[in-house]
């Protein structure tokens, strides 16, 4: 796991902790091996802060691999047991480093208090209602013409039929007089 992911994971865990009943502490955590780096955990004013840099005024320093430290944070490994087994090294105040145990316990309590996000059980389907007896289909209705069409039809029906008058035929056009041809020139005769 990368260093940034380790810090982010610890920050998420710390955000859920109610540290109002936990003593104050400033602990630097040095991760060795994969994800190597340092960050600090400060417990003060009822909050737990995790920041991705060294804290030189720390009261305790915890040194561990990412795997072992995250096991402690997740509550899978007791910090005291990890210390006794050599999985955690502590420099400085062991009492201040022991605050981690209280932080982990508070995080575990917060996790239990959270409603679990399990899939909701499927709701029982309501008993099926008996289908009503089938009704005979009503005779199909004729489509009614649109209002505009109705009006035109009504107007046609209301007006008496007009007799058609014979159409007047226009007089045929007079033929144009043929154009006069210019007189042909007679060939000149020799004298």
SULDAGI-V807856 format. One record per helix or strand of 3 or more residues. SS is the DSSP state (2 for helix, 1 for strand). FROM is the first residue (numbers start at 0). LEN is the number of residues. If there is no record, write none. Layout:
ss = [SS/SS]
from = [FROM/FROM]
len = [LEN/LEN]
//
This chain:
ss = [2/1/1/1/1/2/2/1/2/2/2]
from = [2/24/36/46/59/65/78/88/93/98/146]
len = [13/8/8/5/6/8/6/4/4/15/12]
//
